[in-house]
Amino acid sequence: MNKKKEDKITRREFMGKAAATAAAFTIVPRYVLGGTEYTAPSDKLNIACVGIGGKGHSDVHGVSSENIYALCDVDDVKAAETYRDFPKAKRYTDFRKMLEKEKEIDAVTVTTPDHNHAVVAIAAMDLGKHVYVQKPLTHTVEEARKLAEKAKEYNLVTQMGNQGHAGEGGRLINEWIWDGAIGDVYEVHVWTNRPIWPQGIIRPETIPSVPSSLDWNQWLGPAKWRPYHPAYAPFVWRGWLDFGTGALGDMGAHLIDHPYWALKMEYPDTVQASSSPINDETYPNASIVTYEFPARDKMPPVKMIWYDGGLTPPRPKELEPGRKMGDGGGGVLFVGTKGKMMCSTYGNNPRIIPETKMKEYKRPPKSIPRSSGIREEWIEAIKGGPATTSNFEYASKLTETMLLGCIALRVADKRTILEWDGNKGQFTNLDEANAFLHKEYRDGWTL
């Protein structure tokens, strides 16, 4: 690491050490530097953003209280709006070159297709950068575990971008369930309106020209080579096995997050799936995935059932006629020994059902610290503030749970209930399922 003088550390070194030893360091309050609304340039992080079109656009703006130091995207057209918004930021198409050249980067956001998350995040972490990675955290179980290991090894500040985790609804769900509002929860139903992109299709045979604005080789990253086709990018990559994680991976990080957090879940004992036809290219159009979790922390065993592609759980008899289940995007239904509770997609509007029971319930005092926002948490933690709540220790296990369901879909034809040993990180009764815990990477793209 270059130093301006032999007896001084660089600004980047200082920021890294400040986060790693937050108990020992206190960032100088901003009001001391120039008023309550003033942020000194030296108090801002240098943030690099990889993937800046689509959701990446909002992620860049979500951290724009800091210095947007560098921007990286493989598609000049998709990135154009963000480039216009931050004209002073340095521009790259290859994140590896950016990380190699720009030594002053403090932290990196990753908002690429799922299959690129791990290679970008680990490259940044190996250089001591704090990282924020969009949901789902990774493309494989092995990658999820490696990111958690790296975060712990380097003592870096990490966060997964599942924004509902920072919301008020998620905290109310936790507080009410821990208060015993519906008794012991023994079953959870989770559903989504996804996929809203094509699935259950085969690889296109035509080979159109690659748009001049797109670096297709860089977009593929670690995935096996295939010719470009608009059936893959942008957005519709989510349904392809080589690039995305289907409806379960896309929305599970939002929906499953709430029972996973509130019920203190960790590793499931078993997972099984059924679906519409699945092939070797894409996820199915509709599926049901069932998980069984063991008892934990004085909570009983719990069954969690996932539905997508228009499938939903049976309508609970407690729900008033004409009242919607969840919202248009999906929902979560908690079933307890003393009642039921429902929330919408991002944990919003949690309610005990029927509404008469909600009105009778005496809410407990708020006991969980409220969040400033999913990205704001990350920035504050880097500067020595409270720890992030969707850090990689938590997010890796949540992501692993979702990905186990994706694997169950790929071996559903074996007509078996997969048994999972979370401590060993392997299936114990169907070895061929273990092959899907990891993937092969193209040369030059290994973790």
VMD Tcl script that draws the C-alpha trace (Angstrom):
set ca {
  {0.00 0.00 0.00}
  {1.43 3.35 -1.04}
  {2.08 5.97 1.65}
  {2.43 9.69 1.21}
  {5.08 9.75 3.92}
  {6.84 6.93 5.66}
  {5.56 7.95 9.09}
  {1.91 8.43 8.08}
  {-0.82 5.98 7.12}
  {-2.98 6.68 4.10}
  {-6.56 7.82 4.39}
  {-7.77 4.40 3.19}
  {-5.74 2.59 5.85}
  {-7.21 4.83 8.50}
  {-10.80 4.19 7.39}
  {-10.25 0.44 7.44}
  {-8.71 0.52 10.91}
  {-11.45 2.78 12.18}
  {-14.09 0.21 11.28}
  {-12.08 -2.71 12.60}
  {-11.50 -1.04 15.97}
  {-14.71 0.91 16.39}
  {-14.58 0.57 20.16}
  {-11.22 2.34 20.25}
  {-11.85 5.02 17.63}
  {-14.37 7.83 17.65}
  {-14.96 9.64 14.38}
  {-14.86 13.39 14.99}
  {-18.48 14.60 15.05}
  {-19.45 16.40 11.88}
  {-20.77 19.42 13.74}
  {-17.24 20.01 15.03}
  {-16.01 20.09 11.45}
  {-18.46 22.71 10.26}
  {-22.01 22.78 11.55}
  {-24.73 20.17 11.97}
  {-25.39 19.89 8.24}
  {-21.76 19.93 7.15}
  {-19.80 16.89 6.05}
  {-16.10 17.47 5.61}
  {-14.59 15.85 2.50}
  {-12.18 13.95 4.74}
  {-15.16 12.42 6.59}
  {-16.57 10.86 3.42}
  {-15.88 7.34 2.23}
  {-14.60 6.72 -1.28}
  {-17.16 4.28 -2.64}
  {-16.91 2.28 -5.87}
  {-20.10 0.85 -7.35}
  {-20.11 -2.25 -9.57}
  {-23.32 -2.63 -11.58}
  {-24.97 0.79 -11.85}
  {-27.96 0.28 -14.17}
  {-31.41 -0.84 -13.01}
  {-31.30 -1.59 -9.29}
  {-27.69 -0.43 -9.33}
  {-28.85 3.10 -10.07}
  {-30.77 3.26 -6.80}
  {-27.90 1.61 -4.90}
  {-25.48 4.28 -6.11}
  {-27.86 7.03 -5.06}
  {-28.43 5.20 -1.78}
  {-24.78 5.72 -0.82}
  {-24.37 9.13 -2.44}
  {-24.01 10.84 0.93}
  {-20.42 9.67 0.49}
  {-17.95 10.29 -2.34}
  {-18.95 8.23 -5.39}
  {-15.36 7.65 -6.38}
  {-15.63 5.10 -9.21}
  {-18.37 3.48 -11.29}
  {-18.17 0.16 -13.11}
  {-20.62 -1.37 -15.56}
  {-20.44 -3.60 -18.63}
  {-23.29 -1.83 -20.47}
  {-22.80 1.83 -21.36}
  {-26.49 2.28 -22.24}
  {-27.81 0.87 -18.96}
  {-25.19 2.85 -17.04}
  {-25.71 6.15 -18.88}
  {-28.11 7.73 -16.39}
  {-25.82 7.02 -13.43}
  {-22.81 8.30 -15.35}
  {-24.70 11.55 -15.95}
  {-25.63 11.82 -12.29}
  {-22.02 11.42 -11.12}
  {-19.84 12.95 -13.85}
  {-16.73 13.20 -11.64}
  {-16.62 9.48 -10.84}
  {-13.99 7.38 -12.62}
  {-15.42 4.88 -15.10}
  {-14.60 1.22 -15.70}
  {-16.06 -1.84 -17.42}
  {-13.80 -4.35 -15.63}
  {-14.03 -4.31 -11.83}
  {-10.70 -6.12 -11.56}
  {-8.87 -3.27 -13.28}
  {-10.71 -0.76 -11.15}
  {-9.73 -2.48 -7.90}
  {-6.14 -2.89 -9.06}
  {-5.71 0.75 -10.05}
  {-7.83 2.72 -7.56}
  {-6.06 2.28 -4.23}
  {-8.12 4.97 -2.49}
  {-11.38 3.01 -2.60}
  {-12.76 2.34 0.90}
  {-15.90 0.39 0.12}
  {-17.67 -1.31 -2.79}
  {-21.31 -1.91 -3.70}
  {-22.14 -4.92 -5.89}
  {-25.36 -4.84 -7.91}
  {-24.63 -7.26 -10.74}
  {-26.51 -10.38 -11.86}
  {-26.36 -13.09 -9.18}
  {-23.63 -15.16 -10.83}
  {-21.13 -12.30 -10.50}
  {-21.78 -11.35 -6.86}
  {-19.17 -13.56 -5.23}
  {-16.28 -12.91 -7.63}
  {-16.66 -9.15 -7.26}
  {-17.23 -9.19 -3.51}
  {-14.32 -11.50 -2.72}
  {-11.94 -9.53 -4.97}
  {-12.89 -6.39 -3.04}
  {-12.69 -8.06 0.37}
  {-9.27 -9.51 -0.35}
  {-8.09 -5.90 -0.76}
  {-9.63 -4.84 2.54}
  {-12.73 -3.13 1.11}
  {-16.02 -3.10 2.97}
  {-18.78 -4.52 0.77}
  {-22.51 -4.14 0.21}
  {-23.98 -6.87 -2.02}
  {-27.48 -6.90 -3.46}
  {-29.73 -9.84 -2.66}
  {-29.41 -12.75 -3.03}
  {-25.93 -12.67 -1.55}
  {-24.51 -15.33 -3.86}
  {-25.25 -17.79 -6.65}
  {-24.17 -20.93 -4.74}
  {-24.06 -22.25 -1.18}
  {-20.28 -22.55 -1.32}
  {-20.00 -18.87 -2.28}
  {-22.28 -17.80 0.57}
  {-20.10 -19.59 3.10}
  {-16.91 -18.16 1.60}
  {-18.20 -14.59 1.83}
  {-19.10 -15.08 5.48}
  {-15.64 -16.54 6.16}
  {-13.90 -13.63 4.41}
  {-15.91 -11.04 6.30}
  {-14.96 -12.64 9.60}
  {-11.31 -13.17 8.63}
  {-10.78 -9.56 7.55}
  {-13.15 -7.97 10.09}
  {-14.92 -6.02 7.36}
  {-18.28 -4.27 7.44}
  {-20.72 -6.12 5.20}
  {-24.39 -5.88 4.30}
  {-26.79 -7.64 1.95}
  {-29.28 -5.42 0.14}
  {-32.60 -6.79 1.35}
  {-34.17 -3.47 2.26}
  {-37.16 -4.92 4.11}
  {-34.74 -6.05 6.81}
  {-34.27 -2.41 7.76}
  {-37.98 -1.65 7.91}
  {-40.30 -1.06 10.82}
  {-42.48 -4.03 9.88}
  {-39.71 -6.56 10.35}
  {-38.99 -5.25 13.83}
  {-42.65 -5.35 14.82}
  {-42.93 -8.96 13.60}
  {-39.98 -9.93 15.79}
  {-41.21 -8.08 18.85}
  {-44.75 -9.48 18.61}
  {-43.66 -13.07 18.01}
  {-41.11 -12.90 20.84}
  {-43.87 -11.47 23.01}
  {-45.99 -14.57 22.32}
  {-48.66 -12.70 20.35}
  {-49.70 -15.86 18.48}
  {-48.10 -18.44 20.76}
  {-45.46 -20.88 19.53}
  {-45.09 -20.63 15.76}
  {-44.95 -24.09 14.20}
  {-45.73 -23.35 10.54}
  {-45.04 -20.53 8.08}
  {-46.35 -20.01 4.54}
  {-44.43 -17.70 2.18}
  {-45.55 -16.79 -1.34}
  {-44.63 -14.47 -4.22}
  {-46.05 -13.40 -7.58}
  {-42.66 -14.09 -9.19}
  {-41.44 -15.08 -11.70}
  {-42.31 -12.02 -13.78}
  {-39.71 -13.07 -16.36}
  {-39.57 -16.16 -18.61}
  {-38.81 -19.52 -16.99}
  {-39.35 -23.10 -18.08}
  {-37.82 -22.29 -21.49}
  {-34.88 -23.67 -23.45}
  {-31.76 -21.96 -24.76}
  {-32.38 -19.86 -27.89}
  {-30.75 -21.11 -31.08}
  {-30.33 -17.77 -32.85}
  {-27.13 -15.80 -32.39}
  {-27.79 -12.07 -32.75}
  {-25.07 -9.45 -32.73}
  {-23.86 -8.18 -29.39}
  {-24.94 -4.56 -28.82}
  {-21.99 -2.21 -29.25}
  {-22.63 -0.80 -25.77}
  {-22.27 -4.19 -24.04}
  {-19.10 -6.05 -23.00}
  {-20.62 -9.53 -23.24}
  {-17.52 -11.38 -22.08}
  {-17.39 -9.27 -18.93}
  {-21.13 -9.73 -18.37}
  {-20.70 -13.51 -18.47}
  {-17.89 -13.28 -15.94}
  {-17.40 -16.68 -14.28}
  {-20.26 -18.34 -16.18}
  {-19.63 -20.79 -19.00}
  {-19.31 -19.15 -22.38}
  {-22.44 -18.87 -24.54}
  {-23.35 -16.50 -27.36}
  {-25.17 -13.30 -26.47}
  {-28.95 -13.20 -26.72}
  {-31.50 -10.69 -25.37}
  {-33.19 -13.66 -23.68}
  {-30.42 -13.35 -21.05}
  {-29.87 -9.66 -20.47}
  {-30.92 -7.31 -19.10}
  {-33.25 -8.33 -16.22}
  {-34.43 -11.69 -17.65}
  {-31.23 -13.43 -16.53}
  {-32.98 -14.20 -13.22}
  {-34.66 -17.32 -14.57}
  {-31.54 -18.92 -16.08}
  {-29.71 -21.48 -13.94}
  {-26.28 -20.20 -15.01}
  {-27.02 -16.60 -14.06}
  {-29.86 -16.27 -11.55}
  {-31.58 -18.03 -8.69}
  {-35.18 -17.97 -9.91}
  {-38.18 -16.67 -8.01}
  {-37.01 -18.22 -4.75}
  {-33.60 -16.55 -4.86}
  {-34.97 -13.26 -6.10}
  {-37.72 -12.73 -3.53}
  {-36.80 -15.14 -0.74}
  {-34.28 -12.63 0.61}
  {-37.23 -10.30 1.25}
  {-40.01 -12.69 2.19}
  {-38.21 -15.55 3.95}
  {-36.10 -13.00 5.81}
  {-38.93 -12.22 8.23}
  {-39.68 -15.72 9.54}
  {-35.98 -16.54 9.38}
  {-35.15 -13.57 11.62}
  {-38.15 -13.69 13.95}
  {-38.03 -17.46 14.47}
  {-34.24 -17.53 14.86}
  {-33.81 -20.09 12.09}
  {-30.43 -21.36 11.01}
  {-30.00 -24.60 9.05}
  {-33.00 -26.67 7.96}
  {-32.99 -30.42 8.60}
  {-34.79 -31.25 5.37}
  {-35.94 -29.62 2.14}
  {-38.13 -30.98 -0.65}
  {-39.66 -29.47 -3.78}
  {-42.28 -30.01 -6.44}
  {-42.78 -27.90 -9.53}
  {-43.94 -27.50 -13.07}
  {-41.47 -29.03 -15.58}
  {-37.84 -28.00 -15.10}
  {-35.00 -28.37 -17.60}
  {-31.23 -27.91 -17.56}
  {-31.45 -24.23 -18.54}
  {-34.07 -22.41 -16.47}
  {-36.06 -22.64 -13.27}
  {-39.68 -23.84 -13.47}
  {-42.71 -21.62 -13.97}
  {-44.18 -22.53 -10.59}
  {-42.98 -24.40 -7.53}
  {-43.58 -25.34 -3.91}
  {-40.61 -25.87 -1.58}
  {-41.00 -27.24 1.95}
  {-38.39 -26.84 4.69}
  {-38.33 -28.45 8.13}
  {-36.33 -26.65 10.84}
  {-35.42 -28.19 14.19}
  {-36.29 -26.73 17.58}
  {-34.03 -23.82 18.55}
  {-33.70 -21.34 21.42}
  {-36.85 -22.55 23.22}
  {-38.80 -22.42 19.95}
  {-40.47 -25.60 18.61}
  {-39.70 -27.23 15.25}
  {-41.21 -25.27 12.39}
  {-42.27 -26.10 8.84}
  {-41.83 -23.36 6.23}
  {-43.54 -23.70 2.83}
  {-42.63 -21.52 -0.17}
  {-44.96 -20.91 -3.15}
  {-44.28 -19.10 -6.43}
  {-45.58 -18.85 -9.97}
  {-49.13 -17.99 -8.93}
  {-49.42 -20.71 -6.29}
  {-50.52 -19.62 -2.82}
  {-51.31 -21.27 0.49}
  {-54.91 -22.04 1.46}
  {-56.78 -18.97 2.58}
  {-56.92 -18.93 6.40}
  {-60.44 -19.10 7.81}
  {-59.58 -16.22 10.18}
  {-59.16 -13.80 7.27}
  {-62.22 -11.64 6.68}
  {-64.11 -12.12 3.38}
  {-62.75 -9.89 0.63}
  {-59.54 -9.08 2.50}
  {-56.37 -9.62 0.48}
  {-53.72 -12.10 1.52}
  {-50.43 -10.17 1.71}
  {-50.13 -7.67 -1.12}
  {-49.86 -7.91 -4.91}
  {-46.29 -9.15 -4.67}
  {-46.76 -11.85 -2.05}
  {-46.81 -12.29 1.69}
  {-46.03 -14.32 4.80}
  {-48.47 -16.15 7.06}
  {-47.30 -17.22 10.53}
  {-49.30 -20.02 12.18}
  {-49.02 -20.27 15.96}
  {-50.62 -22.19 18.78}
  {-52.65 -19.11 19.76}
  {-53.40 -17.52 16.41}
  {-52.11 -16.33 13.05}
  {-50.28 -13.28 11.78}
  {-49.77 -12.02 8.24}
  {-47.53 -9.45 6.55}
  {-46.90 -8.26 3.01}
  {-43.86 -8.63 0.77}
  {-41.24 -6.56 2.59}
  {-42.60 -7.24 6.06}
  {-44.89 -4.24 5.75}
  {-48.17 -3.96 7.64}
  {-47.93 -6.99 9.93}
  {-51.33 -7.85 11.41}
  {-52.72 -10.52 13.68}
  {-55.82 -11.97 12.02}
  {-58.70 -11.47 12.27}
  {-58.53 -7.72 12.82}
  {-60.57 -8.01 16.00}
  {-57.66 -9.91 17.60}
  {-55.20 -7.29 16.33}
  {-57.18 -4.57 18.07}
  {-57.33 -6.58 21.30}
  {-53.57 -7.23 21.36}
  {-51.58 -5.10 23.78}
  {-48.35 -4.37 21.96}
  {-45.08 -4.75 23.87}
  {-42.58 -1.88 24.16}
  {-40.27 -1.49 21.19}
  {-37.10 -3.38 22.09}
  {-35.15 -3.64 18.82}
  {-33.09 -0.63 17.70}
  {-34.68 1.00 14.66}
  {-32.71 1.23 11.42}
  {-31.67 4.28 9.45}
  {-31.88 2.23 6.23}
  {-30.21 -0.82 4.73}
  {-27.43 1.18 3.03}
  {-27.24 3.82 5.76}
  {-26.55 1.11 8.33}
  {-23.59 -0.04 6.27}
  {-22.07 3.44 5.97}
  {-22.57 4.18 9.65}
  {-20.96 0.88 10.66}
  {-17.90 1.55 8.50}
  {-17.47 4.83 10.38}
  {-17.63 3.10 13.75}
  {-21.38 3.03 14.32}
  {-23.58 0.06 15.28}
  {-23.12 -3.24 13.46}
  {-25.17 -3.90 10.33}
  {-28.19 -6.18 10.74}
  {-28.05 -8.05 7.43}
  {-24.30 -8.65 7.59}
  {-22.78 -11.67 5.89}
  {-22.88 -13.80 9.02}
  {-26.67 -13.55 8.92}
  {-27.21 -13.08 5.19}
  {-25.08 -16.07 4.19}
  {-27.30 -18.46 6.16}
  {-30.49 -16.89 4.87}
  {-29.13 -17.12 1.31}
  {-28.01 -20.71 1.87}
  {-31.54 -21.64 2.92}
  {-32.98 -20.19 -0.28}
  {-30.35 -21.89 -2.44}
  {-31.03 -25.27 -0.83}
  {-34.56 -24.89 -2.16}
  {-33.18 -24.12 -5.62}
  {-31.16 -27.34 -5.45}
  {-34.21 -29.31 -4.32}
  {-35.98 -28.11 -7.47}
  {-33.13 -29.46 -9.63}
  {-33.35 -32.95 -8.10}
  {-37.12 -33.07 -7.54}
  {-37.39 -35.96 -10.00}
  {-35.56 -38.17 -7.48}
  {-38.73 -38.22 -5.37}
  {-36.89 -37.84 -2.09}
  {-36.75 -35.51 0.88}
  {-33.25 -34.04 0.98}
  {-31.54 -34.26 4.36}
  {-29.17 -31.40 5.13}
  {-26.27 -31.34 7.58}
  {-25.65 -27.64 8.09}
  {-22.53 -28.09 10.17}
  {-20.85 -30.20 7.48}
  {-22.44 -28.25 4.64}
  {-23.67 -31.26 2.69}
  {-26.67 -33.39 1.87}
  {-26.39 -36.75 3.59}
  {-28.84 -38.88 1.60}
  {-28.37 -37.84 -2.05}
  {-24.78 -37.19 -3.03}
  {-25.61 -35.96 -6.52}
  {-27.39 -32.98 -4.94}
  {-24.07 -31.92 -3.42}
  {-22.75 -31.18 -6.92}
  {-25.05 -28.13 -7.01}
  {-23.54 -26.61 -3.87}
  {-20.77 -25.12 -6.00}
  {-20.06 -24.40 -9.65}
  {-17.21 -24.32 -12.12}
  {-15.70 -20.96 -13.04}
  {-14.23 -19.91 -16.34}
  {-10.47 -19.42 -16.42}
  {-9.53 -16.11 -14.87}
  {-12.65 -15.94 -12.73}
  {-11.96 -18.25 -9.81}
  {-12.71 -17.01 -6.32}
}
mol new
graphics top color blue
foreach p $ca { graphics top sphere $p radius 0.5 }
foreach p [lrange $ca 0 end-1] q [lrange $ca 1 end] { graphics top cylinder $p $q radius 0.2 }
display resetview
